[in-house]
Amino acid sequence: MNEKVQLTQKGYEKLKKDLQKLTVKRDELKGIVEEMRARGDVSENEGYTLSLEQYQVNEKRIADIQVILDTADIVNDSKGGDSGVVELGAEVEVDVDGSKVVYFIVGESESDPLNNKITLKSPIGMAIAGKKAGAKVVVELPRKKLEYKILSVK
């Protein structure tokens, strides 16, 4: 049995769009595989091998997304932080060493640290989870500790 995956509504919608794109790509890749197969001996046909690998990667991603969508527990991200505490769907502004940073708390399959989309299982997420504006937390990194002050939770 598959475990429930928590997603924000935006993350759910993005995965649905990704699935649609991959489904269209499936037909394109299938056509390329068939074209390469028609060129003769597949044992020495690099085009066939590469196109088949691309097709298989695409199929795996389709299956993975379908499982996520089928088992998703959707959290209304427009209400994230309504309780005033850091939770899934919240937008959290913090001060770290004098710099303000805004984090978006998202489900694991939505994580994108380069765009400040973090999960509650990330080091920062674990430190700020359940906290309210005004709270100070220490995040231990491999080489140093950073103090975060939560400025706002929306």
C-alpha positions, -999 to 999 in steps of 0.1 A, spaced: 0 0 0 13 34 -9 18 61 18 -2 93 15 19 121 -1 11 156 11 9 182 -16 -2 218 -18 -30 225 -43 -5 244 -65 19 214 -64 -10 190 -73 -20 211 -103 17 214 -115 20 176 -113 -12 172 -134 2 195 -160 35 176 -160 16 143 -164 -2 157 -194 31 169 -210 47 135 -204 17 117 -219 21 137 -251 58 131 -250 51 93 -247 35 92 -281 64 112 -297 90 89 -281 71 58 -291 71 70 -327 109 75 -325 115 41 -310 95 25 -338 113 45 -364 147 34 -350 136 -2 -348 126 -1 -385 161 9 -395 173 -27 -390 195 -46 -365 186 -31 -331 216 -47 -314 240 -22 -330 216 7 -334 225 34 -309 195 55 -320 172 27 -310 189 21 -277 189 58 -268 153 64 -278 142 32 -259 160 45 -228 142 79 -231 109 62 -236 115 40 -205 125 71 -184 94 89 -195 72 59 -186 88 57 -152 81 94 -145 45 90 -157 41 61 -133 57 80 -104 35 110 -109 4 89 -112 12 72 -78 17 106 -63 -15 120 -77 -35 89 -67 -22 90 -31 -21 128 -26 -34 144 5 -40 179 -8 -34 208 16 -51 241 7 -20 263 4 -40 294 5 -48 286 41 -13 275 51 -2 294 81 -38 306 90 -33 290 124 -3 313 129 21 284 130 46 271 105 28 242 87 25 227 52 13 254 28 27 283 49 48 312 36 73 320 63 95 351 65 127 347 86 157 367 95 189 348 94 221 367 102 205 400 93 191 388 59 154 384 53 144 352 35 109 339 26 103 301 26 74 283 12 65 251 31 56 225 5 52 187 2 82 165 -4 76 161 -41 74 199 -45 107 206 -28 129 232 -46 154 246 -22 169 269 -49 135 286 -51 130 286 -13 104 258 -14 113 236 15 96 207 33 89 202 70 115 174 68 143 196 57 167 209 84 152 244 83 117 230 81 122 207 111 135 237 131 107 260 123 78 235 122 50 244 146 66 277 156 49 311 155 61 346 145 87 359 170 102 325 177 139 320 174 154 286 164 189 273 158 196 253 126 226 231 128 245 228 95 275 206 89 300 234 97 281 259 117 249 268 135 226 296 123 199 313 143 166 320 125 140 344 138 105 339 124 92 373 113 59 362 99 38 332 90 11 335 63 
